[in-house]
Structures are given as structure tokens and as C-alpha cells.
Amino acid sequence: RVVIVGTLILLLTIFIARHFTMGSWPDQATAYDEKTLRPKNDGFFQSIKNFVFNSDNLLEGQREDRINILLLGIGGAGHDGPYLTDTNIILSIKPSTKEVALISVPRDLGVKIPGHDWRKINSAGAFGEAENPGSGGEFARKVFADTFDVEIPYYIRIDFKAFQELIDEVGGVTVNVPRAFTDKAFPGPNFSYTTIHFDAGVQTLNGQHALEFSRSRHGDNGEGSDFARSHRQQLVLMALKEKFLSFGTYANPLLVQKIWDSLSTHITTNLNFGQIMYLATFGREMNGISKTLVLDNSANGYLVSTTGENGAFILSPKTGSFDSINTSIKDIFAAESSASVAVVTTTTLASAPPQNGTLLPAVEIEIQNGTWRAGLASRLKKRLEEKGFSILAIGNSLKRPISTTTIYLINADSDKKVAEALASELHAQISSAFPEWLKQSYDDVKTVDDESGMKYNRDTDMLVILGSDIKE
């Protein structure tokens, strides 16, 4: 009877240890099997120890079938605003189905930061770092969790140097660049600007090029929007995951620890090595299905552009509250593919261009200010480029003032879907007929040699004349 009671107590203890406490995996790479990436079972007693104490309940959220990790990218030492987050992604994992979701949050989103009122969300980590050096990542984690009303127990913050070195360490990442683009305003050394360019197609990016590809904010050909930028970041993350977990190459505990230790001064996280190894095993088992949600200010997006109290550009929820955004984040794994949520596989994420409405055919648009509001065309150019439109030129209309904003179809063969999207964005009318004052153009013999008579650029497909009815 004593033996039976003792056995029952032992079994009850094991049950409680495995099911009601957080388990832990070893902190040393040598304790892991290189094939399974799980703790080794060297001998009978080690097997018993692993069974009792090294349960798979390693991460908060596993029992709720939702593990959330905040991924933050910062410039780091030597960069302007070293602790401002350039990349903000909530990585969500659903253990039961081996699915992953990536939720991209724009850095210009206005949120309430404790002690600092309403600020851009990318400044959360900087405020935390200023108040308590080394705690910026943890402070940002709390701000994101509170803003979106979701449990985010973990964070990983990585600076540009570590990101670049990590990709170089694994031999680069292979991505299929959806479309060629040029960014003439990419941040250069000593607060300067430089020009970067990417061709379309499959290519292997080294650390520097992967960083440029992920950070670019002012690309042409529809790559200047928050959506396009977030999609590129997701491409690189998935490509890095595929490279890092390739069986027989980089799925090696010793290599993982070597890389992690070498970059320790450039990466901060509240995950321990055992938890990272567990995530590595999950990554290998992932079924290839991912869902992506990008919070942006596109026509179908959740956000709108507005101005903060200090006059700075910020993004705010269209509805005035975060309720619908928070619901979409919580229900991301149940969501069907839509204008806001993309359901993709590893293959399609690495090869297909964005499916959001911000991906538009190449149509050259010229904007002319038909009002007396100074700088109107320039402001609209920025807004439209962020939505994925290609703006060829801006200027003032030869006739002012104009009352009604109109889109003139200069090139009859240009894609009508672009005109419709443009009309929806600007609440403008579309016309194929030109008024007398607009009929003369570069195509006329009278003006081909005399540009003073120009009414619009010779390469323009669609001409937008902004009227007094335009809303900024």
C-alpha cells in the first residue's frame, strides 16, 4: 500500500510539474541533439529529468494556443535616434496548427505612452531607454500590449548592425523582389542621403542589401508606402527563417549559440536560450501557412493620416478607437483572406508581390495645383506615393482657380483601374474630354520645340488638376 501511495504521489508530482508550471530547456548548446534540436536524453536518469522538468510548456501563451513576440528593429549606436524603432512587428504563433502571423505596425502610429501623453509608437523604446537604460525593449513591449489589448510576453530588439551581420553569417537570404524600384532618399552616412536600386526577380541579398531592402521608405514604382515596406520586411524575415532552419546547415545548436553570443551587445530580449531553441523546433515544424496584417492608411486600411498636437504627421484609427484593430489582431488566425489580411504560404510570401490595393500598374501621373493653396501638389504627391501611385511630375495649372478636381486620361490605353483608384482616393471626377485651355501639349507641333507652351509633361498618362474641392 505504501508503494502504491508513493507511486501515486510521484505521478501527481510529475503531472503538476509538467502541466501547471513553466518548463525550461538547457541554456547550453551542447545539451541539445543536433538532429531534433531538443534536449538530449543521455541515460535513464537524464530521460526522467527531461520528462519531468523539461516539458514543452516553455512559453507564456502556449496553453492559450497563442504566443506573441514583439520584434523591434532600431538603428543603434551611431544612428540618428538610435532607439527609435524602425521596424515593429508582432509575431504570433498558434502551436496547435503550426501557423504563424505577422502583424506590421507603422512607426508613425499615434499612441498613448505612459508619462508622455500621445506620441508616435516608434518612440516608446526611446522613452524607456532614457528613463532606465537597457529597459527600452521591455517598455516598448508594455506599450504595444496595452495599445492593442493583447498579451505580448516577449520581445526581441535588434539593431541594424546585428541584422546585417546575422544575414551575412548565414550566407545571405534569397528573396523574389516583386518589382524594381529606386529610392533616391535612403539614409546615408553622416545624416546624408544616397540612392539605392533593386531589380525585380529572385536574388540573394547580403546583409547590407537586405537592410536597405527592408528599410527603404521612399522607393518609386509603388514601393514608397508603409504597406510595401512592411511586405518587404516580412519577405526578409521569412527568407531568414528558411535559411536559418535549413536542415543540415544552420539548424545547429552550437552555431545558434555562437551567433547569438557574438551579437549579444546588439540584441536584447527577455527570451532565454532554451526558449529560443524551442522556437527553433517550432519553426522547423511550421506548416508553411502564414497570415499577414499590415496596419496602414490605404483605402482599405485601418488608419488615416492626421496631424498631432505639435503639427507632426501621425497615423490614427479611422474609427477614432483601436477596437476594430484590436479585434482583427486577436482574430488573425480565424480571418479569411481580405484587403487587410493576406493568407500566404512560405512560397507565395517569398515570391508574390503584395496583394493589397497599394500594388498598382505602372501609370505615370502628373499633379497640377489648380488652386491658390501653396504647396498643395507637393503634399498630395507624398500622400499618393504612400498609397502606391507613381507620380511623374507636379506643378501649377496654367489656369487658376479651378473648382472641381478632375483626372484627365491623357493616354487612352492606360489602366482604368488606376484612374478609378485615384478618383476614389481624391474624390475626383474622371474625364476623357479636355477643356480648350488644356488641349495644347507637347504633342503639338507649336510647342514641341518651345516648352513655354507646355500644358503637361510629354510622358504623362493621367493628369490630375486639383480643384478647390480637394480635401487634404
C-alpha positions as CSV (number, residue, x, y, z in Angstrom):
1,R,0.0,0.0,0.0
2,V,2.9,2.4,0.8
3,V,4.4,1.7,-2.6
4,I,1.1,2.4,-4.3
5,V,0.6,5.7,-2.4
6,G,4.2,6.7,-3.1
7,T,3.7,5.9,-6.8
8,L,0.5,8.0,-6.9
9,I,2.2,10.9,-5.2
10,L,5.1,10.7,-7.7
11,L,2.8,10.6,-10.7
12,L,0.8,13.5,-9.3
13,T,4.0,15.5,-8.8
14,I,5.1,14.7,-12.4
15,F,1.6,15.8,-13.7
16,I,1.7,19.0,-11.8
17,A,5.4,19.7,-12.8
18,R,4.6,19.2,-16.5
19,H,1.1,20.8,-16.7
20,F,0.9,23.5,-14.1
21,T,4.4,25.0,-14.2
22,M,6.6,26.6,-16.8
23,G,9.2,24.1,-18.0
24,S,12.7,25.0,-19.0
25,W,15.2,23.8,-21.5
26,P,19.0,23.9,-21.0
27,D,21.0,27.1,-21.6
28,Q,24.0,25.3,-23.1
29,A,24.1,24.3,-26.8
30,T,25.9,21.1,-26.0
31,A,22.8,19.8,-24.2
32,Y,20.9,19.6,-27.5
33,D,20.6,16.9,-30.1
34,E,21.6,18.4,-33.5
35,K,19.0,16.5,-35.4
36,T,16.0,17.0,-33.3
37,L,17.1,20.4,-31.7
38,R,15.6,19.0,-28.5
39,P,17.4,18.3,-25.2
40,K,19.5,15.1,-25.3
41,N,18.3,12.0,-23.4
42,D,21.8,10.7,-22.3
43,G,20.9,7.8,-20.0
44,F,17.9,6.7,-18.0
45,F,18.0,9.4,-15.3
46,Q,18.5,12.2,-17.8
47,S,15.5,10.9,-19.6
48,I,13.4,11.0,-16.4
49,K,14.7,14.5,-15.6
50,N,13.9,15.8,-19.1
51,F,10.4,14.2,-19.0
52,V,9.6,15.8,-15.6
53,F,11.3,19.2,-15.8
54,N,11.9,19.9,-19.5
55,S,8.3,19.9,-20.5
56,D,7.2,21.6,-23.7
57,N,5.3,24.3,-21.7
58,L,8.2,26.7,-22.1
59,L,6.5,29.9,-23.3
60,E,3.7,32.0,-22.0
61,G,0.7,31.7,-24.2
62,Q,1.2,28.0,-25.1
63,R,-1.8,26.9,-23.1
64,E,-4.0,29.6,-24.7
65,D,-2.7,28.5,-28.1
66,R,-1.3,31.9,-28.9
67,I,2.3,33.0,-28.3
68,N,3.1,36.7,-29.1
69,I,6.6,38.1,-29.6
70,L,7.3,41.7,-30.4
71,L,10.1,42.2,-33.0
72,L,11.7,45.6,-32.9
73,G,14.4,47.0,-35.2
74,I,16.5,50.0,-34.2
75,G,19.3,52.0,-35.7
76,G,21.6,51.6,-32.6
77,A,24.7,53.5,-31.8
78,G,25.9,56.0,-34.5
79,H,22.4,56.5,-36.0
80,D,20.1,59.4,-35.6
81,G,17.5,58.5,-32.9
82,P,19.3,55.2,-32.1
83,Y,16.4,53.8,-30.0
84,L,13.6,54.8,-32.3
85,T,12.1,51.6,-33.7
86,D,12.3,51.5,-37.5
87,T,10.5,48.1,-37.6
88,N,7.6,47.0,-35.4
89,I,6.2,43.5,-36.0
90,I,4.1,41.4,-33.7
91,L,5.0,37.7,-34.4
92,S,2.1,35.5,-33.4
93,I,2.3,31.7,-33.2
94,K,-0.6,29.2,-33.0
95,P,1.1,26.0,-31.7
96,S,-1.9,23.7,-32.3
97,T,-1.9,24.3,-36.1
98,K,1.8,25.3,-36.5
99,E,0.6,28.6,-38.1
100,V,2.4,32.0,-37.9
101,A,1.0,35.5,-38.3
102,L,3.0,38.7,-38.9
103,I,1.3,41.9,-37.8
104,S,3.2,45.0,-39.0
105,V,2.7,48.3,-37.1
106,P,3.7,51.6,-38.8
107,R,6.2,53.7,-36.8
108,D,4.1,56.8,-37.2
109,L,1.1,55.4,-35.4
110,G,0.0,57.7,-32.6
111,V,-0.5,56.0,-29.2
112,K,-0.6,56.9,-25.6
113,I,2.7,56.4,-23.9
114,P,2.8,56.5,-20.1
115,G,4.3,59.7,-18.9
116,H,4.5,61.2,-22.3
117,D,0.9,61.5,-23.5
118,W,0.2,60.8,-27.2
119,R,3.4,60.1,-29.3
120,K,4.4,58.0,-32.2
121,I,4.7,54.4,-31.3
122,N,8.3,54.2,-32.6
123,S,9.4,56.4,-29.7
124,A,8.2,54.1,-26.9
125,G,11.5,52.3,-26.7
126,A,13.5,55.5,-26.7
127,F,11.5,56.9,-23.8
128,G,12.0,53.7,-21.9
129,E,15.7,53.7,-22.6
130,A,16.0,57.4,-21.5
131,E,14.3,56.7,-18.2
132,N,16.1,53.4,-17.5
133,P,19.0,52.4,-19.7
134,G,18.6,48.9,-21.0
135,S,14.9,48.7,-20.5
136,G,13.7,50.2,-23.8
137,G,12.6,46.9,-25.3
138,E,10.6,46.0,-22.2
139,F,9.0,49.4,-22.0
140,A,8.0,49.2,-25.7
141,R,6.6,45.7,-25.1
142,K,4.2,47.0,-22.5
143,V,3.1,50.0,-24.7
144,F,2.3,47.6,-27.6
145,A,0.5,45.2,-25.4
146,D,-1.6,48.0,-23.8
147,T,-2.3,49.7,-27.1
148,F,-3.6,46.6,-28.8
149,D,-5.1,45.0,-25.7
150,V,-3.3,41.7,-26.3
151,E,-0.8,39.7,-24.2
152,I,2.7,40.1,-25.6
153,P,5.0,38.4,-23.1
154,Y,8.2,38.5,-25.1
155,Y,10.3,40.9,-27.3
156,I,13.4,40.8,-29.4
157,R,15.1,44.1,-30.2
158,I,17.9,44.0,-32.8
159,D,19.9,46.9,-34.2
160,F,20.9,47.4,-37.8
161,K,24.5,46.1,-37.2
162,A,23.2,42.8,-35.8
163,F,20.6,42.4,-38.5
164,Q,23.3,42.9,-41.2
165,E,25.8,40.6,-39.5
166,L,23.2,37.9,-38.8
167,I,22.3,37.7,-42.5
168,D,25.9,37.7,-43.6
169,E,26.6,34.9,-41.0
170,V,24.1,32.6,-42.7
171,G,25.3,33.4,-46.2
172,G,22.6,35.9,-47.2
173,V,18.9,35.4,-47.9
174,T,17.1,34.6,-51.1
175,V,14.0,36.7,-51.9
176,N,12.0,37.3,-55.0
177,V,11.8,41.1,-55.3
178,P,8.3,41.8,-56.5
179,R,9.1,44.8,-58.7
180,A,12.1,47.0,-59.5
181,F,12.4,50.3,-57.6
182,T,14.8,53.1,-56.8
183,D,15.0,55.1,-53.6
184,K,16.9,58.4,-54.0
185,A,16.4,59.4,-50.4
186,F,17.8,56.4,-48.5
187,P,19.7,57.5,-45.3
188,G,23.4,57.6,-45.8
189,P,26.4,58.2,-43.6
190,N,26.7,61.4,-41.5
191,F,23.0,62.2,-42.0
192,S,23.3,62.3,-45.8
193,Y,21.1,60.7,-48.4
194,T,22.1,58.1,-51.0
195,T,20.4,56.3,-53.9
196,I,19.7,52.6,-53.8
197,H,18.1,50.4,-56.5
198,F,16.7,46.9,-56.7
199,D,15.8,44.9,-59.8
200,A,12.8,42.6,-59.8
201,G,13.3,38.9,-59.6
202,V,14.9,36.2,-57.4
203,Q,18.2,37.2,-55.9
204,T,20.3,36.6,-52.8
205,L,20.8,39.6,-50.6
206,N,23.8,40.1,-48.4
207,G,23.4,41.8,-45.0
208,Q,23.8,45.4,-46.3
209,H,21.4,44.9,-49.2
210,A,18.8,43.1,-47.1
211,L,18.9,46.0,-44.6
212,E,18.4,48.5,-47.4
213,F,15.6,46.4,-48.9
214,S,13.9,46.3,-45.6
215,R,14.3,50.0,-44.6
216,S,13.6,51.8,-47.8
217,R,10.8,54.3,-47.4
218,H,10.9,56.5,-50.5
219,G,11.0,54.0,-53.4
220,D,9.3,54.7,-56.7
221,N,7.1,52.2,-58.6
222,G,4.7,51.8,-55.7
223,E,7.4,51.0,-53.1
224,G,7.0,54.2,-51.1
225,S,4.1,53.1,-49.0
226,D,4.0,51.6,-45.5
227,F,2.3,48.5,-46.9
228,A,5.1,47.9,-49.4
229,R,7.8,48.4,-46.9
230,S,6.1,46.1,-44.3
231,H,5.7,43.4,-47.0
232,R,9.5,43.7,-47.8
233,Q,10.3,43.3,-44.2
234,Q,8.1,40.2,-44.0
235,L,9.8,38.8,-47.1
236,V,13.2,39.1,-45.5
237,L,12.1,37.6,-42.1
238,M,10.6,34.5,-43.8
239,A,13.6,34.1,-46.0
240,L,15.9,34.3,-43.0
241,K,13.8,31.7,-41.2
242,E,14.1,29.4,-44.1
243,K,17.8,29.8,-44.3
244,F,18.4,29.6,-40.6
245,L,16.4,26.4,-40.2
246,S,17.6,24.6,-43.3
247,F,18.2,21.0,-42.1
248,G,21.9,20.0,-42.0
249,T,23.1,23.6,-42.4
250,Y,22.2,26.2,-39.9
251,A,19.8,24.3,-37.6
252,N,22.7,23.6,-35.3
253,P,22.5,24.5,-31.6
254,L,26.3,25.3,-31.4
255,L,26.0,27.6,-34.3
256,V,22.9,29.2,-32.9
257,Q,24.7,29.9,-29.6
258,K,27.8,31.2,-31.4
259,I,25.8,33.7,-33.5
260,W,23.7,34.7,-30.5
261,D,26.8,35.3,-28.3
262,S,28.6,37.2,-31.0
263,L,25.7,39.6,-31.4
264,S,24.7,39.9,-27.7
265,T,25.7,43.5,-27.5
266,H,23.4,44.4,-30.4
267,I,20.4,42.2,-29.4
268,T,18.2,42.5,-26.3
269,T,15.4,40.1,-25.4
270,N,13.6,38.5,-22.5
271,L,13.8,35.1,-24.1
272,N,16.4,32.7,-22.7
273,F,18.4,30.3,-24.9
274,G,16.2,27.3,-24.1
275,Q,13.1,29.2,-25.3
276,I,14.9,30.2,-28.4
277,M,15.8,26.6,-29.1
278,Y,12.2,25.6,-28.6
279,L,11.1,28.3,-31.1
280,A,13.7,26.8,-33.5
281,T,12.0,23.4,-33.2
282,F,8.6,25.0,-33.8
283,G,10.0,26.9,-36.9
284,R,11.1,23.6,-38.4
285,E,7.7,22.1,-37.9
286,M,5.7,25.1,-39.2
287,N,3.2,24.1,-41.9
288,G,4.2,26.9,-44.2
289,I,0.9,28.8,-43.8
290,S,1.2,32.4,-42.6
291,K,-1.1,35.3,-42.3
292,T,0.0,38.9,-42.6
293,L,-1.8,42.0,-41.4
294,V,-0.4,45.4,-42.2
295,L,-1.9,48.4,-40.4
296,D,-1.7,51.3,-42.9
297,N,-3.7,54.2,-44.3
298,S,-4.6,52.7,-47.7
299,A,-8.2,52.9,-49.0
300,N,-9.0,49.6,-47.2
301,G,-6.7,50.1,-44.3
302,Y,-7.5,50.8,-40.6
303,L,-5.7,54.1,-40.4
304,V,-5.9,57.7,-41.6
305,S,-3.2,60.4,-41.9
306,T,-3.6,63.3,-39.5
307,T,-1.6,65.9,-37.6
308,G,-0.6,65.7,-34.0
309,E,-0.7,68.4,-31.4
310,N,2.8,69.6,-32.3
311,G,2.0,69.6,-36.1
312,A,3.8,66.3,-36.8
313,F,2.4,63.7,-39.2
314,I,0.8,60.8,-37.4
315,L,-1.5,57.9,-38.2
316,S,-4.7,57.3,-36.3
317,P,-7.5,54.7,-36.4
318,K,-10.2,55.6,-38.9
319,T,-12.9,54.9,-36.4
320,G,-11.4,57.0,-33.6
321,S,-10.6,54.0,-31.4
322,F,-8.4,50.9,-31.6
323,D,-11.3,48.5,-31.1
324,S,-11.6,47.2,-34.7
325,I,-7.8,46.9,-34.9
326,N,-7.6,45.0,-31.7
327,T,-10.3,42.6,-32.8
328,S,-8.5,41.9,-36.1
329,I,-5.3,41.2,-34.2
330,K,-7.0,38.9,-31.8
331,D,-8.8,37.0,-34.6
332,I,-6.0,37.0,-37.1
333,F,-5.8,33.1,-37.2
334,A,-9.6,32.9,-37.9
335,A,-9.6,35.6,-40.6
336,E,-10.1,34.8,-44.2
337,S,-8.0,36.5,-46.9
338,S,-9.2,40.1,-47.5
339,A,-7.9,43.5,-48.4
340,S,-6.5,43.8,-44.9
341,V,-5.4,40.2,-44.1
342,A,-3.3,38.1,-46.5
343,V,-3.2,34.3,-46.2
344,V,0.0,33.1,-47.8
345,T,2.4,30.2,-47.8
346,T,6.1,30.4,-47.4
347,T,6.4,30.0,-51.1
348,T,4.0,32.8,-52.0
349,L,5.3,35.1,-49.4
350,A,8.8,34.7,-50.9
351,S,7.7,35.1,-54.5
352,A,4.5,37.0,-54.9
353,P,4.1,40.8,-54.9
354,P,1.8,42.4,-52.3
355,Q,-1.9,41.7,-52.9
356,N,-3.1,44.9,-51.2
357,G,-4.7,47.6,-53.3
358,T,-1.5,49.6,-53.0
359,L,0.1,47.5,-55.7
360,L,-0.8,49.4,-58.9
361,P,0.2,49.0,-62.5
362,A,2.8,51.4,-63.7
363,V,0.9,54.5,-64.8
364,E,2.6,57.9,-64.9
365,I,0.6,60.6,-63.1
366,E,1.1,64.3,-63.1
367,I,-0.4,66.6,-60.5
368,Q,-1.1,70.2,-61.1
369,N,-2.4,72.7,-58.5
370,G,-5.4,74.5,-59.8
371,T,-5.9,76.4,-56.5
372,W,-4.0,79.2,-54.8
373,R,-3.1,77.0,-51.8
374,A,0.7,76.9,-51.8
375,G,2.4,73.5,-51.8
376,L,-0.8,71.6,-52.4
377,A,0.5,69.5,-55.3
378,S,3.6,68.6,-53.3
379,R,1.6,67.5,-50.3
380,L,-0.7,65.4,-52.5
381,K,2.3,63.8,-54.2
382,K,3.6,62.5,-50.9
383,R,0.2,61.2,-49.9
384,L,-0.4,59.4,-53.3
385,E,3.1,57.9,-53.4
386,E,2.5,56.4,-49.9
387,K,-0.6,54.7,-51.4
388,G,1.4,53.2,-54.2
389,F,0.7,55.6,-57.1
390,S,3.6,56.6,-59.4
391,I,3.9,60.4,-59.6
392,L,5.8,61.6,-62.6
393,A,5.7,65.4,-62.0
394,I,4.0,68.2,-60.1
395,G,3.4,71.8,-60.8
396,N,0.8,74.6,-61.1
397,S,-2.1,74.6,-63.6
398,L,-1.9,77.3,-66.2
399,K,-5.5,78.2,-65.4
400,R,-6.5,79.0,-61.8
401,P,-8.6,78.8,-59.8
402,I,-10.3,75.5,-60.7
403,S,-13.3,74.5,-58.7
404,T,-13.6,70.7,-59.3
405,T,-10.7,68.2,-59.0
406,T,-10.5,66.2,-62.3
407,I,-8.4,63.3,-63.6
408,Y,-7.8,63.7,-67.3
409,L,-7.0,60.5,-69.2
410,I,-4.1,61.7,-71.5
411,N,-3.1,58.1,-72.5
412,A,-6.3,56.3,-73.5
413,D,-4.5,52.9,-73.2
414,S,-3.5,53.4,-69.5
415,D,-5.1,51.1,-66.9
416,K,-8.6,52.4,-66.0
417,K,-8.3,50.7,-62.6
418,V,-5.6,53.2,-61.6
419,A,-7.9,56.0,-62.6
420,E,-10.7,54.6,-60.5
421,A,-8.4,54.1,-57.5
422,L,-7.1,57.6,-57.9
423,A,-10.7,59.0,-58.2
424,S,-11.7,57.1,-55.0
425,E,-8.7,58.4,-53.1
426,L,-9.2,62.1,-54.2
427,H,-13.0,62.1,-54.5
428,A,-12.4,63.4,-58.1
429,Q,-14.2,63.0,-61.4
430,I,-12.6,61.3,-64.4
431,S,-12.7,62.8,-67.9
432,S,-11.5,61.8,-71.4
433,A,-12.5,65.2,-72.8
434,F,-10.2,68.2,-72.4
435,P,-11.2,71.8,-72.0
436,E,-9.8,74.2,-74.6
437,W,-7.1,75.6,-72.4
438,L,-5.7,72.1,-71.8
439,K,-5.7,70.8,-75.3
440,Q,-2.3,72.1,-76.4
441,S,0.5,69.9,-75.2
442,Y,4.0,68.6,-76.0
443,D,2.5,66.6,-78.8
444,D,1.5,69.7,-80.7
445,V,3.9,71.0,-83.4
446,K,3.6,74.5,-82.0
447,T,5.0,73.6,-78.6
448,V,7.4,70.6,-79.3
449,D,10.3,73.0,-79.7
450,D,9.0,75.6,-77.3
451,E,8.4,74.3,-73.8
452,S,7.0,77.6,-72.6
453,G,3.7,76.5,-74.1
454,M,3.6,73.2,-72.2
455,K,0.3,72.2,-70.6
456,Y,1.6,68.9,-69.2
457,N,4.6,66.5,-69.4
458,R,5.0,64.5,-72.6
459,D,5.2,61.2,-70.6
460,T,2.1,61.8,-68.6
461,D,-0.6,59.1,-68.7
462,M,-3.0,60.8,-66.3
463,L,-3.2,64.5,-65.4
464,V,-4.8,65.5,-62.1
465,I,-5.9,69.1,-61.8
466,L,-6.5,69.9,-58.2
467,G,-9.6,72.0,-57.6
468,S,-10.8,73.9,-54.5
469,D,-12.9,71.0,-53.5
470,I,-9.9,68.8,-52.8
471,K,-9.6,67.6,-49.2
472,E,-6.1,67.1,-47.7
